[in-house]
Amino acid sequence: MNSLDPVGEVARLLALNLKAAIGEMALRDAANLAGIDHSTLYAILQGNSWPDISTLAKLERGLNCDLWPGRPS
């Protein structure tokens, strides 16, 4: 389900991309790969926190994928 708020839609898509990148991996393992605390990763996935640019870059590098969804259509 798409969000009516364009900013909310970016957050939703980012979380979906992150969930897909993590797959079956444990959250602690994914967080360790990215060099971030697992509670930070959990907060992002739950929609309780936005990653700052540094955290986003660490996640993309650690998980070897692009997470930022770009502009919602």
Backbone as CSV, one residue per row, in Angstrom:
resi,resn,N_x,N_y,N_z,CA_x,CA_y,CA_z,C_x,C_y,C_z
1,MET,0.836,-1.170,0.000,0.000,0.000,0.000,0.888,1.243,0.000
2,ASN,0.646,2.125,-0.916,1.414,3.364,-1.023,0.956,4.372,0.017
3,SER,1.898,5.186,0.464,1.588,6.274,1.374,1.105,7.464,0.563
4,LEU,0.139,8.207,1.094,-0.331,9.415,0.419,0.666,10.548,0.542
5,ASP,1.506,10.476,1.562,2.541,11.480,1.804,3.798,11.083,1.043
6,PRO,4.306,11.943,0.144,5.492,11.571,-0.635,6.714,11.267,0.235
7,VAL,6.863,11.982,1.351,7.985,11.713,2.247,7.784,10.363,2.934
8,GLY,6.567,10.106,3.348,6.248,8.817,3.944,6.457,7.678,2.969
9,GLU,6.187,7.932,1.705,6.384,6.897,0.680,7.868,6.573,0.507
10,VAL,8.725,7.577,0.557,10.168,7.330,0.493,10.595,6.471,1.678
11,ALA,10.107,6.798,2.861,10.448,6.023,4.057,9.970,4.584,3.917
12,ARG,8.764,4.405,3.420,8.202,3.064,3.239,9.035,2.253,2.249
13,LEU,9.369,2.867,1.131,10.163,2.171,0.114,11.574,1.867,0.601
14,LEU,12.164,2.788,1.347,13.481,2.550,1.923,13.440,1.338,2.850
15,ALA,12.436,1.275,3.709,12.305,0.136,4.627,12.108,-1.164,3.862
16,LEU,11.322,-1.136,2.792,11.130,-2.343,1.976,12.436,-2.773,1.316
17,ASN,13.185,-1.822,0.795,14.481,-2.140,0.187,15.437,-2.719,1.215
18,LEU,15.416,-2.162,2.413,16.287,-2.633,3.485,15.896,-4.049,3.907
19,LYS,14.611,-4.301,4.068,14.142,-5.646,4.419,14.563,-6.655,3.361
20,ALA,14.433,-6.292,2.092,14.827,-7.188,1.007,16.331,-7.444,1.028
21,ALA,17.113,-6.419,1.307,18.575,-6.576,1.342,19.011,-7.463,2.497
22,ILE,18.310,-7.367,3.610,18.643,-8.184,4.778,18.221,-9.632,4.556
23,GLY,17.087,-9.816,3.921,16.604,-11.162,3.641,16.441,-11.973,4.914
24,GLU,17.021,-13.162,4.925,16.917,-14.069,6.071,18.019,-13.839,7.112
25,MET,18.883,-12.892,6.847,19.991,-12.605,7.758,19.456,-12.062,9.095
26,ALA,20.106,-12.409,10.171,19.746,-11.849,11.474,20.038,-10.350,11.481
27,LEU,19.198,-9.577,12.178,19.396,-8.128,12.241,20.760,-7.767,12.818
28,ARG,21.198,-8.494,13.817,22.519,-8.209,14.405,23.625,-8.437,13.384
29,ASP,23.490,-9.471,12.572,24.503,-9.742,11.545,24.512,-8.642,10.489
30,ALA,23.334,-8.219,10.060,23.244,-7.143,9.066,23.811,-5.849,9.633
31,ALA,23.487,-5.558,10.881,24.007,-4.347,11.524,25.526,-4.414,11.648
32,ASN,26.050,-5.569,11.999,27.507,-5.727,12.098,28.180,-5.508,10.756
33,LEU,27.582,-6.022,9.684,28.150,-5.804,8.343,28.225,-4.315,8.003
34,ALA,27.229,-3.580,8.455,27.166,-2.148,8.164,27.934,-1.304,9.172
35,GLY,28.313,-1.911,10.284,29.022,-1.144,11.308,28.116,-0.212,12.087
36,ILE,26.861,-0.624,12.264,25.922,0.174,13.050,25.343,-0.698,14.159
37,ASP,24.694,-0.062,15.118,24.065,-0.790,16.205,22.771,-1.441,15.710
38,HIS,22.494,-2.635,16.178,21.294,-3.343,15.730,20.011,-2.600,16.099
39,SER,20.034,-1.836,17.194,18.838,-1.086,17.581,18.535,0.032,16.574
40,THR,19.565,0.573,15.963,19.379,1.583,14.913,18.702,0.952,13.705
41,LEU,19.175,-0.216,13.326,18.598,-0.927,12.186,17.135,-1.276,12.471
42,TYR,16.863,-1.748,13.654,15.497,-2.103,14.041,14.580,-0.879,13.975
43,ALA,15.046,0.251,14.480,14.240,1.476,14.475,13.915,1.926,13.057
44,ILE,14.861,1.787,12.142,14.621,2.153,10.744,13.577,1.226,10.141
45,LEU,13.726,-0.065,10.369,12.794,-1.038,9.808,11.382,-0.873,10.359
46,GLN,11.271,-0.434,11.604,9.962,-0.230,12.219,9.337,1.117,11.844
47,GLY,10.093,1.971,11.155,9.587,3.285,10.782,9.643,4.300,11.910
48,ASN,10.418,3.986,12.938,10.539,4.890,14.079,11.686,5.874,13.938
49,SER,12.516,5.689,12.915,13.699,6.525,12.742,14.070,6.585,11.264
50,TRP,14.580,7.742,10.852,15.159,7.887,9.520,16.663,7.706,9.649
51,PRO,17.304,7.008,8.728,18.763,6.955,8.795,19.356,8.277,8.316
52,ASP,20.408,8.734,8.988,21.107,9.888,8.455,21.948,9.412,7.267
53,ILE,22.557,10.325,6.559,23.283,9.977,5.332,24.454,9.044,5.615
54,SER,25.091,9.216,6.759,26.201,8.344,7.140,25.713,6.916,7.366
55,THR,24.617,6.773,8.079,24.057,5.438,8.332,23.590,4.802,7.038
56,LEU,22.952,5.578,6.185,22.501,5.058,4.890,23.691,4.560,4.067
57,ALA,24.758,5.340,4.036,25.954,4.935,3.294,26.562,3.662,3.882
58,LYS,26.588,3.556,5.208,27.116,2.339,5.846,26.259,1.130,5.511
59,LEU,24.945,1.313,5.522,24.050,0.205,5.188,24.234,-0.237,3.731
60,GLU,24.288,0.730,2.822,24.455,0.383,1.404,25.790,-0.303,1.162
61,ARG,26.825,0.173,1.801,28.144,-0.446,1.631,28.193,-1.829,2.288
62,GLY,27.706,-1.930,3.527,27.761,-3.187,4.245,26.903,-4.276,3.631
63,LEU,25.737,-3.879,3.104,24.827,-4.848,2.497,25.025,-4.960,0.988
64,ASN,25.938,-4.161,0.452,26.294,-4.191,-0.965,25.067,-4.022,-1.870
65,CYS,24.316,-2.945,-1.608,23.117,-2.697,-2.412,22.751,-1.215,-2.345
66,ASP,21.883,-0.809,-3.234,21.316,0.539,-3.207,19.996,0.472,-2.442
67,LEU,19.846,1.321,-1.458,18.640,1.321,-0.643,17.730,2.518,-0.912
68,TRP,18.312,3.682,-1.230,17.509,4.881,-1.420,16.617,4.700,-2.640
69,PRO,15.302,4.849,-2.476,14.372,4.561,-3.568,14.247,5.653,-4.611
70,GLY,14.831,6.813,-4.358,14.684,7.911,-5.294,13.381,8.650,-5.054
71,ARG,12.989,9.404,-6.025,11.764,10.202,-5.911,10.535,9.329,-6.153
72,PRO,9.540,9.412,-5.283,8.327,8.638,-5.544,7.569,9.239,-6.728
73,SER,6.930,8.404,-7.477,6.189,8.898,-8.644,4.802,9.366,-8.277
